Amino acid sequence: MTQHHPPVTPATTPPATRARLFFVDNLRVFLTVLVILHHVAVTYGNIPLWFYTEPAQDPTGGLLDVFVILNQTFFMGLFFLLAGYFVPGAVDRRGGRPFLRERMVRLGVPLLLFVVLLRPLAMAPAHAQLLAADPSLSYWMLYVFGIDPGPLWFVEVLLVMSLVYVALRSLRERRPAVVTSALERAAARPADSAPLRWLGPVVLFAVGLALLTFAWRFAFPAPYWPVVGLPSPGYLPQYAALFTVSVLAYRNNWLVRLPNSAGWGGLGLAATGLVAMAAVLVIVGTDSLTPGSWQALAQILTENLFAMGVVVALLVSFRRLFDRSNRFLEFLSDNAFAVYVLHAVVLVALGVALSGWEASALTKFAGMAVLAVPLCWVVAAAVRAVPGARRVL
């Protein structure tokens, strides 16, 4: 039995060959900057989940907490969407095993290097603070019993998702009826100009994801998973769902086909979700948001409407405004992954250097951010200049 494809029409003609989707590169850079700002905000806010923190002593720390909470709703999910978008094409070209070997080098090696080399450096100031309270505390005991991948949890989860994708695809392609060549898959992708309905599917996706997340957080309420190091396991359904969507988005050319009007529509959806989320918190209060409660369901639903609106708005906005490259943007894009791997050490070093500065939490956030963003890229470029480093960074 063979699979028959429809005849090639203007709606199914393969898209024109593009060297790169530059807006995806530039959006990755933007999200990497958000990661840096996120951890700077954690450094000076009231959510002490970082290697080095100075808990806020004034009300401006609450503003940093709001930034962290809103950022958390969408930015890592969008990272998974962008990271997974090119996975199907890469497996089409290389095959499953070569792709996984490449993933083990590009993801597995940085993960190992962070845990073995960079994490001990990032932990040093925290150990010094703890040592003042308990002089008998061994640094290596703290390292071993508190081991986790830090911000490289993203790389860890992405590696697992890549393995699962290749395994499921391998099982599916063992069925003769679905064996197709890479050329046939490319020909089946809709053209850039093919119309795309987006609002209804995005809203339905957000509602479905909210229900799944509600059940997940009821079954697994822990806010942190040790050893594997997940700082926000409650968002795992979003990460998995958006990675899955990225595969469908690649096959159906969704990122390019999203209409320009979806940018404003996504912004409206995000604004609606944000207002509704604030209303839920004001009406029911944070103390009632226990897993399994209707209040938690309302909060999760509004959170997902906001997050999906932001995702759509950012995708369309960057495609319209930043689908280009130059030497500076290329520099930022080439070094973005290295920045992600190395930024923890840079932020901890800056935090220690600025520890004597007496200022409000928001002022210290702004001051460190101005220094940290360019410094992270300078350090990343310097590390990538080391022979062999570019193979893994």
C-alpha positions in Angstrom: 0.0 0.0 0.0 1.4 3.4 -0.9 0.6 6.8 0.2 -0.8 9.2 -2.4 -0.3 12.9 -2.2 -2.6 15.5 -3.7 -1.4 17.2 -6.9 0.8 20.2 -6.5 -1.3 23.4 -6.5 -0.6 27.0 -5.5 -1.7 26.1 -1.9 0.6 23.1 -1.7 3.6 24.3 -3.6 6.7 24.1 -1.4 7.8 27.4 0.0 10.6 29.2 -1.8 14.0 28.2 -0.4 15.2 30.5 2.3 18.7 30.6 3.7 17.3 31.2 7.3 14.2 32.4 9.0 16.0 35.4 10.4 13.1 36.4 12.6 13.4 33.1 14.5 17.1 33.8 15.1 16.3 37.3 16.4 13.4 36.1 18.5 15.8 33.6 20.1 18.2 36.4 21.0 15.3 38.4 22.5 14.3 35.3 24.6 17.9 34.9 25.7 17.9 38.5 26.9 14.7 37.7 28.8 16.4 34.8 30.5 19.2 37.1 31.7 16.7 39.7 32.9 14.6 37.0 34.6 17.5 35.8 36.7 18.6 39.3 37.5 15.0 39.9 38.7 15.2 36.8 40.8 18.5 38.0 42.3 17.0 41.1 43.7 13.3 40.1 44.1 11.5 38.0 46.7 11.7 34.6 44.9 15.1 33.3 46.0 15.5 30.5 43.4 19.0 31.4 42.1 22.7 30.8 42.9 23.1 34.3 44.4 20.3 36.4 45.8 19.8 39.7 47.7 16.2 39.6 48.9 14.4 42.9 48.3 14.2 45.2 51.3 11.8 47.6 49.7 8.4 47.5 47.8 10.0 47.6 44.4 11.0 44.0 44.8 7.3 43.2 44.2 7.6 44.7 40.7 10.4 42.3 40.0 8.3 39.4 41.2 5.5 40.4 38.9 7.9 40.5 36.0 9.3 37.0 36.9 5.8 35.5 37.2 4.5 36.9 33.9 7.7 36.0 32.1 7.5 32.4 33.4 4.1 32.0 31.8 5.4 32.1 28.2 9.1 32.6 27.7 10.4 29.0 28.2 7.5 27.5 26.3 8.3 29.8 23.4 11.9 28.6 23.6 10.7 25.0 23.2 8.5 26.0 20.3 11.5 27.6 18.5 13.9 24.9 19.5 11.7 22.1 18.1 10.6 23.9 14.9 13.6 22.7 12.9 13.9 19.3 14.4 11.7 17.5 11.8 13.7 19.0 8.9 17.0 18.1 10.5 15.9 14.5 10.9 14.6 14.5 7.3 18.0 15.5 6.1 20.3 13.5 8.4 18.3 10.6 9.7 17.4 9.7 13.3 20.7 8.4 14.6 23.0 11.1 13.1 20.6 13.7 14.4 20.7 12.2 17.9 24.5 12.0 17.8 24.6 15.7 16.9 22.1 16.5 19.7 24.3 14.6 22.2 27.2 16.8 21.3 25.4 20.1 21.0 23.1 19.6 24.1 24.6 16.8 26.2 28.2 18.2 26.3 27.2 21.7 27.4 24.9 20.2 30.0 27.8 18.1 31.4 30.2 21.0 31.3 27.8 23.2 33.3 27.2 20.6 36.0 30.9 19.7 36.3 32.7 23.0 35.8 30.3 26.0 35.9 27.9 25.1 38.6 30.7 24.8 41.3 31.7 28.4 40.4 28.1 29.7 40.5 27.6 28.0 43.9 30.7 29.5 45.6 29.1 32.7 47.0 26.0 30.8 48.4 28.4 28.4 50.1 30.3 31.2 51.7 27.1 32.7 53.1 26.0 29.3 54.5 29.5 28.7 55.9 29.1 31.8 58.1 26.1 30.1 59.7 27.5 26.6 59.8 31.3 26.4 59.6 31.2 22.6 59.3 29.3 22.7 56.0 31.4 21.0 53.3 31.3 22.7 49.9 31.5 19.3 48.2 28.6 17.9 50.3 26.5 20.9 49.3 27.5 20.4 45.7 26.8 16.6 45.6 23.5 16.6 47.6 22.2 19.7 45.9 23.3 18.8 42.4 21.0 19.8 39.5 21.6 21.3 36.0 20.6 24.9 37.0 19.3 26.8 34.0 20.5 24.0 31.8 17.4 22.1 32.8 16.1 23.5 29.5 18.8 21.7 27.6 18.2 18.5 29.6 14.4 18.6 28.8 15.0 19.5 25.1 17.4 16.5 24.8 14.7 14.2 26.2 12.1 15.6 23.9 14.4 15.1 20.9 15.0 11.5 21.9 11.2 10.9 22.3 10.5 12.5 18.9 13.0 10.4 17.1 11.8 7.2 18.8 8.1 7.9 18.0 9.0 8.8 14.4 11.0 5.7 14.0 8.1 3.6 15.2 5.7 5.3 12.9 8.0 5.0 9.8 8.2 1.3 10.2 4.7 1.2 8.8 5.0 1.0 5.0 1.9 3.1 4.5 3.5 6.2 5.9 7.0 6.0 4.5 7.8 9.1 2.6 10.9 10.8 1.4 12.2 14.1 2.6 11.4 15.6 -0.8 7.8 14.4 -0.6 7.5 15.9 2.9 8.8 19.2 1.6 6.4 19.2 -1.3 3.5 18.6 1.0 4.2 21.8 3.0 1.7 24.6 2.2 3.0 27.7 0.5 3.8 30.9 2.4 0.7 32.5 1.1 -1.7 29.7 1.9 -4.5 31.0 4.2 -4.4 30.0 7.9 -7.1 30.1 10.5 -5.5 30.9 13.8 -7.7 32.5 16.5 -10.1 29.6 17.1 -7.4 27.0 17.2 -5.2 29.1 19.5 -8.0 29.7 21.9 -9.0 26.0 21.9 -5.3 25.0 22.4 -5.0 27.4 25.3 -8.2 26.0 27.0 -7.1 22.4 26.4 -3.6 23.1 27.7 -5.2 24.8 30.8 -7.2 21.6 31.5 -4.2 19.4 31.1 -2.0 21.7 33.2 -4.7 21.8 35.9 -4.7 17.9 36.1 -0.9 17.8 36.0 -0.5 20.3 38.8 -3.0 18.4 40.9 -1.2 15.1 40.4 2.3 16.6 40.7 2.1 19.7 43.0 5.8 19.9 43.9 7.2 23.3 42.9 10.7 21.9 42.3 12.0 18.6 41.2 15.5 17.9 42.7 18.3 16.1 40.9 16.7 16.7 37.5 16.5 20.3 38.6 13.2 21.5 37.2 12.5 24.9 38.8 8.9 25.0 37.4 7.6 21.4 36.8 4.1 22.8 36.7 4.8 24.1 33.2 6.0 20.8 31.7 2.6 20.3 29.9 3.1 23.6 28.2 6.7 22.8 27.2 5.7 19.4 25.8 2.7 20.8 24.0 4.5 23.6 22.4 7.4 21.3 21.3 4.7 19.1 19.7 3.1 22.1 18.1 6.5 23.1 16.7 6.6 19.8 14.7 3.2 20.5 13.3 4.2 24.1 12.6 7.2 23.0 10.6 5.2 20.5 8.5 2.4 23.0 7.9 4.6 26.2 7.5 2.6 27.9 10.3 5.2 30.4 11.4 5.3 32.0 7.9 1.6 31.6 7.2 0.4 33.3 10.3 -1.4 36.4 9.0 -0.1 39.8 10.0 -3.5 40.5 11.7 -2.6 37.7 14.2 -0.1 40.0 15.8 -2.8 42.4 16.9 -5.1 39.5 17.7 -2.5 37.9 19.8 -1.9 41.2 21.6 -5.6 41.5 22.3 -5.8 37.9 23.6 -2.8 38.5 25.8 -4.3 41.7 27.2 -7.6 39.9 27.9 -5.8 37.1 29.6 -3.8 39.5 31.7 -6.8 41.5 32.9 -8.7 38.3 33.7 -5.7 36.9 35.5 -5.4 40.0 37.6 -9.2 39.9 38.3 -8.9 36.3 39.5 -6.1 37.1 41.9 -7.9 40.1 43.3 -11.3 38.3 43.7 -10.1 34.9 45.0 -6.7 35.8 46.5 -3.5 33.8 46.2 -4.2 31.6 49.3 -7.1 29.9 47.5 -5.0 28.8 44.5 -4.5 25.2 45.8 -4.0 22.5 43.2 -7.4 21.0 42.2 -9.5 23.9 43.2 -11.8 25.8 40.9 -9.8 29.0 41.7 -6.6 27.3 40.5 -8.4 26.3 37.3 -9.5 29.9 36.7 -6.0 31.1 37.3 -4.5 28.5 35.0 -7.0 29.3 32.2 -6.3 33.0 32.3 -2.6 32.4 32.5 -2.7 30.2 29.3 -4.8 32.7 27.4 -2.2 35.4 28.3 0.8 33.1 27.4 -0.6 32.0 24.0 -1.5 35.5 23.1 2.0 36.7 23.8 3.5 33.8 21.8 1.4 34.6 18.8 2.1 38.3 19.1 5.8 37.9 19.4 6.0 35.4 16.4 4.2 37.8 14.1 5.9 40.9 15.3 9.4 39.6 14.9 8.5 38.2 11.4 7.2 41.6 10.3 9.8 43.8 12.0 13.0 41.7 12.4 13.1 39.2 9.6 16.6 40.4 8.6 20.2 40.1 9.5 23.4 42.1 9.6 26.8 41.6 11.2 25.6 42.7 14.6 22.4 40.6 14.6 24.4 37.7 13.3 26.9 38.1 16.2 24.1 38.1 18.7 22.4 35.0 17.1 25.7 33.1 16.8 26.5 33.5 20.5 23.0 33.3 22.0 23.2 29.6 23.0 26.6 30.2 24.6 25.1 33.1 26.5 22.4 30.8 27.8 25.0 28.3 29.0 27.4 30.8 30.6 25.1 33.5 31.9 24.7 32.1 35.4 28.4 32.5 36.2 28.4 36.0 34.8 25.4 37.1 36.9 26.8 35.6 40.1 30.1 37.4 39.6 28.3 40.7 38.9 26.0 40.2 41.9 29.0 39.7 44.2 30.8 42.7 42.6 27.7 44.9 43.2 26.9 43.6 46.7 28.1 46.7 48.4 25.8 49.0 46.4 23.0 50.3 48.5 20.0 51.0 46.3 16.4 49.8 45.8 15.7 46.4 44.3 14.5 47.9 41.1 17.5 50.2 40.8 19.9 47.3 41.3 18.0 45.3 38.8 18.4 48.0 36.2 22.0 48.6 37.0 23.0 44.9 36.8 20.9 44.4 33.6 22.7 47.2 31.8 26.0 45.5 32.6 25.0 41.9 32.4 23.4 41.7 28.9 26.5 43.0 26.9 28.9 41.3 29.3 27.3 37.9 28.7 27.7 38.3 25.0 31.3 39.4 25.3 32.1 36.4 27.6 30.3 34.0 25.2 32.2 35.3 22.2 35.5 34.9 24.0 34.7 31.3 25.1 33.6 30.4 21.6 36.9 31.7 20.3 38.7 28.8 22.1 39.5 26.1 19.5 36.9 23.4 19.4 34.4 25.4 21.6 32.1 26.3 18.6 31.4 22.6 18.1 29.4 22.5 21.3 28.5 26.2 21.7 
